[in-house]
Amino acid sequence: MTPRAVLGFHAAQPLGVRTRKRYPATAATRVLEATYPPRVRAWIEQHGGLTSKVIILRGRELISLYAPYA
């Protein structure tokens, strides 16, 4: 982690094959979210959860989620 890191999170949104429109993929979003560390998942929930809107976690805030190693 560095102070300059920028992470963006959003729900899974596959494109329809024929319509080329995005549609929600709730099951895929849950699988994706389960791969994140618990503190990052908690941060995501505090910021409204995974939706079609991107939420940004910047380096300094990410670093603050974790105690520095001794």
C-alpha positions as CSV (number, residue, x, y, z in Angstrom):
1,M,0.0,0.0,0.0
2,T,1.2,3.4,-0.8
3,P,-0.3,6.9,-0.1
4,R,-0.7,7.3,-3.9
5,A,-2.8,4.2,-4.4
6,V,-6.3,4.5,-5.8
7,L,-8.8,1.6,-5.8
8,G,-12.2,1.8,-7.4
9,F,-15.0,-0.6,-6.5
10,H,-18.4,-1.2,-8.3
11,A,-20.9,-4.1,-8.7
12,A,-20.5,-6.6,-11.4
13,Q,-22.3,-5.4,-14.5
14,P,-22.1,-7.7,-17.6
15,L,-23.3,-6.5,-20.9
16,G,-26.2,-8.1,-22.6
17,V,-25.1,-10.0,-25.7
18,R,-27.8,-8.6,-28.0
19,T,-28.8,-5.4,-26.2
20,R,-25.3,-4.3,-25.2
21,K,-26.9,-2.9,-22.1
22,R,-25.5,-3.4,-18.6
23,Y,-27.6,-5.4,-16.2
24,P,-27.1,-6.2,-12.5
25,A,-25.3,-9.4,-11.6
26,T,-26.1,-9.9,-7.9
27,A,-24.6,-13.3,-7.5
28,A,-21.4,-12.3,-9.3
29,T,-21.2,-9.2,-7.2
30,R,-21.4,-11.3,-4.0
31,V,-18.7,-13.6,-5.2
32,L,-16.5,-10.6,-6.1
33,E,-17.1,-8.9,-2.8
34,A,-16.2,-12.1,-0.9
35,T,-12.7,-11.9,-2.3
36,Y,-11.9,-8.6,-0.6
37,P,-10.3,-8.5,2.9
38,P,-12.7,-8.0,5.8
39,R,-11.7,-4.4,6.4
40,V,-12.1,-3.4,2.8
41,R,-15.5,-5.1,2.7
42,A,-16.5,-3.1,5.8
43,W,-15.3,0.1,4.1
44,I,-17.4,-0.7,1.1
45,E,-20.5,-1.3,3.2
46,Q,-19.9,2.0,5.0
47,H,-19.9,3.7,1.7
48,G,-23.1,2.2,0.4
49,G,-22.0,-1.2,-0.8
50,L,-21.2,-2.3,-4.4
51,T,-23.5,-0.6,-6.9
52,S,-23.2,0.6,-10.5
53,K,-21.6,3.8,-9.1
54,V,-17.8,3.5,-8.6
55,I,-16.6,4.3,-5.0
56,I,-12.9,5.3,-4.6
57,L,-10.6,4.2,-1.8
58,R,-7.5,6.2,-1.8
59,G,-4.1,5.2,-0.4
60,R,-4.0,7.1,2.8
61,E,-7.5,5.9,3.8
62,L,-6.6,2.3,2.8
63,I,-3.4,2.5,4.9
64,S,-5.5,3.8,7.9
65,L,-7.6,0.6,7.8
66,Y,-4.5,-1.5,8.7
67,A,-2.1,-1.1,11.6
68,P,1.5,-0.5,10.5
69,Y,3.7,-3.5,10.8
70,A,6.3,-3.4,13.5
